[in-house]
Amino acid sequence: MIERGAFDEQTNLRTTVAYIEDIAVFAETNRRFDIPVTTAIIKIRYFNDLRRMMSPNQTKLLLKLTTDSIKEKTRTNDITYLLNSDDPTWAILLYTDNKGAGIATGRIKEGFEKNVKANDSLSTMAISMIVGIASWDSSTMKTPYDLMNAGIHETQYDV
């Protein structure tokens, strides 16, 4: 999986390659069994500004803390991905609707805030998550990229 670029060694998460392949599977499950499929896209608000104020160790710690916060608050059948490590962007594929994804990401945000406050190295900085949620819609979405891009677009509206 590492050779195909489907697995990130640093975070032990799947990457964009696997995410795109998995959306196709999730979308087919949606079509066949009418199970809602939603993605949540997670970013760190003002990451580029924060990175300039942080040491490399703090940046690495923030990425690990974010990944751990996401993993500890998701169900076992929710799959987490690291889509971009330069501008850290995580994605989660969930078998739920927008409301269910909102509940799940609310838990993730709460856990993340708690973990940041408990960390001596990061607690003095104004660190927060932004989340975008989009559900698969077979009438308007034709490729896995449509779902990913819809979720990324929704991050612009998280306040």
N, C-alpha and C positions, 0 to 999 in steps of 0.2 A: 504494500500500500504506500510506503514511503517513496519508493521509486516512481510510482505513478503520480505522486504529488497529492495523494488522497488523504494523507495523514500528517499532522504537524507534530514533530518530535518534541518541541518545547512544551506544548500544552496537552499533548496526548489527545487532541481533538481531530476529527475529520476536517477536511478543507473544502474549498469551493468545488473542487472536482467531485468529491463524494456527495456534497450537498445537491448539486445539479442532478446527479444520477439518482439520488434518493427521492428528490421531488417527483421524478417520473414514476417511481414506485408508489409514493403516497397519492399522487394524482390518479393513478390507475385504481388504487384501493377506493378512492373517493367515487370514481365512476362506477365501479362494480358493486360497491356495498353502500353507497350514499353516506359515507362517513366523512364528516367535515375535516378538512386539512387546513392548517394555519401555520404561518411562519411568524416568528418574532425575531426582529433584527435588533441587536443591542450594541450600543456604542458608549464610549465615555465622553460626556459633555466637555467640550473645549480641550480635547486631548492634546492637540498640538501646542496649545498654550501651556498646559500642565507639563508636558514633556520638557519644555525649555526651563522650567523651574525645578525639575526633578533630576536626581542623580540616575545613572543607568541602573543601579540596584533598585531604586524606588520604582522606576518604570517597569522593570522585570517583575517586581513584587506586585505592582498594580495589575499587571496582566494575569499573574497567577491567582491573585485574590479574586479577580473578576471571574475567571474560569471556574474556580472552586465554588464561588457563590452561586453561579448558574447551575453547576452540576449538583450541588447539595439541595437545591430547591426544585429540581425537575423530577418528573416521574421516570421510571426506567424505560418506558417506551417513547419518551421524548428524546430526540437525538440532537446533540449540541455540536456545533461546527465553529471553526475559526475561519471566517471568510477572507479576512485581510489582517495581516500582522503589522503592517506599516501604519495604517490608520485603524487600530484595532476594532474589528467588527465581528461580532459573534452572531450566529443564527441558531434558532431552535426550530425543528419541525415537530408539530404537535397534531395529534388526532383530536381536535376540538374546534369550536367555533371562535369568533372574535371575543365573545364574552369570557369563555373559558381561558383563552390565551391572556386576556387582560388580568384575570385572577392569578394565573401562573406567573406572569411578569411582575405583578404587584408583590408576590411573595419573593421573587428574585430581587427586586429593588430593595425591599425591606431587609433581606438578608445581607445584601451588598452594603447598604448603609451601616448596618450593625458591624459588619466585618471591617469596614474602613475606620469607623470610630474606635474599634478595639485595637487597631494597629498603630503602634507608637510612631512608626515611620511615615504614615499617611494621614493620620487623624487631624493634622493641623491644616490640611489643604481642603479646598472646596471641590470635592470630587463627587460627581453624580453620574447616573446612567441616563441615557435616552433610549427609548424603545419605540419601534415601529411594528405594527401588527397588520398582516394582510392574510386573507383567506383565499384559498384556491377557488376560482370561478371558471368553470370549463367553457362558459359562453363567451368570456372575454379574454381568457388566458389560453395561449396555445403552446407555449414552451415553458420549461422550468424557470427560465430567466425572467419571465413575466411575473411570477410570484416573488422571486428574489427582489426584483426592481421595485415592485409595489411595496414590499416591506421596507426597503431602504428609503423609498420616497416618504413613507409614513413617519420616519424618524424626524423629519423636518417639522412635524407638528406636535411632537412631545414637548410639553412645557413644564 
